[in-house]
Amino acid sequence: MSDLKYTRNIGIMAHIDAGKTTTTERILFYTGKNYKLGETHEGSATMDWMAQEQERGITITSAATTVFWNWHGNKYKYNIIDTPGHVDFTVEVERSLRVLDGAIALFCAVGGVEPQSETVWRQADKYRVPRIAFINKMDRSGADFFSVVSQIKERLGTNPVPIVLPIGQEDLFKGVVDLISNKALIWDEASNGTEYYEVPMPEDLKDLVAEYRQKLIEGVAEENEALMEKFFENPDSITEEEMINEIRKATLAMKITPVFCGSSFKNKGVQELLDAVAAFLPSPADQPAVDGINPKTEEPMSRESSVKAPFSALAFKIATDPYVGRLCYFRVYSGSLESGSYVYNANTGKKERISRIMQMHSNKQNPLERIEAGDIGAAVGFKDIKTGHTLCDEQHPIVLESMKFPEPVISIAIEPHTQGEMDKMTNALMKLAEEDPTFRFKTDENSGQTIISGMGELHLDIIVDRLRREFNVDVIQGQPEVAYKEAITQTVQHHEIFKKQTGGKGKFADVLFEIGPADEGFVGLQFVNEVKGGNIPKEYMPAIEKGFKESMLNGVLAGYPMDSMKVKVIDGSFHPVDSDQLSFELCAKIGFKTAARKANPVLLEPIMKLEVITPDAYVGDVTGDLNRRRGILENISAKVGAQAVHANVPLEMMFGYVTSLRTITSGRANSTMEFSHYSEVTKDQQEAILKKKI
């Protein structure tokens, strides 16, 4: 498989319940990787290998596999990553998209574009990942192909181009018409959809097919002058090959999104999708050189996607395997790596020995002797590699752009049943935090309890479940708590003098500074040095900055962290003997505590974006309940036989919401929720929260 143009690194991304895992199972079946069909609802899906995934019927961790597919006489290699749809596991989608070249976006033919579809679409836009769309579940009652196509256009701001049209909808869905070849295809039920054959074009579709095919040919011709001339002379003279080439070019440039449809569960339309991956999605060779920086000179540099270039790879996931220990999933961008050789970790500056390289198939491994540019694999034997680290050739170091992960918004306190299990629990938590960058844990200084933080109730549920099953640590858990933040809202000036005499050398620092909110859009500490004439020597400035930076971890109201702040150091003085870096660092910390109290500090709370799909009869009850939860309604839009209520609601008011929603709507509504932003709480709420904290 030395020719990179026959490799595809693709992900399957979608909203929860659009059928990602079922589609992946069908891909494994038709490519000959699996001999029987795995089903999510029976708990037998290959890619959902965790016990929690099989019980709940959801994907929690992204699983990777490699399959082969023949198209136009060539054998293609597909590295496929099946990602979760639930918003609590957004990090899995984020890190997968960072290392993929293309993606299949799945949509439910009934639900259409859901809120989480928008989230994963934006993530794919951020990493400039070209994608094709597959409208799944065409056999379900309420399926509407054209409605979903228009939703893709309106809500995702892309240009969807149907490449196939469905033959029938709902119970009558039988197959598709391929607009490129102008053929009608029907799937054979008896062979589980392995066999499909051409049938005469259905009479009732002839006009519609002619109209959409004309649009497709016209769109293709617009991109190419030679084809435009052909189009005017005789539109039918444009060959299939020419159409495929132009559609591919437009897809790679992200001008269009080719749209396919089918029903994975009923085994229809998956082979067309596999052909489309080869035809329209990029190979590693189509990608521009990968950008990074030289760790020695901090200069920008890039690497060609070629086996001849020096080795570079990005670690995008760390996992713990019961048989082989810690696994590091990585994507090779350039060069090659032999099993048993050394690599240089450009982030830590240390060498790592890679004792074995594996090709992954869900949670099973196939050993590899060597891995080359454009491939995805897993390594064993390393000591200190974390998600987002760059592995490279020591003689040609490069640091590739890493990934940014969202901050956790919810916490619970946990403790082991017996004190003797404390070390066991801490080790297990360290392993889980290494696997999942959105999971954090710390020990509360006041209560001595262990606090775990994550992206949502389900996320923490799964973590506690894994502690019990995988690590045999039985824990008692407390009530969920919201991760508040603090901010200052006014700018104040403060003069702090720090003096200490202890016999012998003392401590002295004097700093006049201004503290206030950071400029708009700035995250972290915005530090400005305006000291003139060497009143504070330059070498003490980093210590002052460090003092303020560390102070931001514990705000003055209730010890919650601060996201951003601006500090301007105006003047000060020093003592030639007693002043040192520690004096200035402590002076900044003491000064922060006094100044921040005067700068009108406020509490910020996480606000969640909520969508509730409910039958018309319950809209009033749902909105009334959201008002009681301090929710702000954004809009209510019509869906097939239901209404979609969109609102922003404080996370604090949303614990146990799924249960109460079932009660008000007799179990007929469902909801999805994701983090939106932080917002200031009112004075009364602030007092109530601070009272609880004390």
Disulfide bonds with the S-S distance in Angstrom:
none
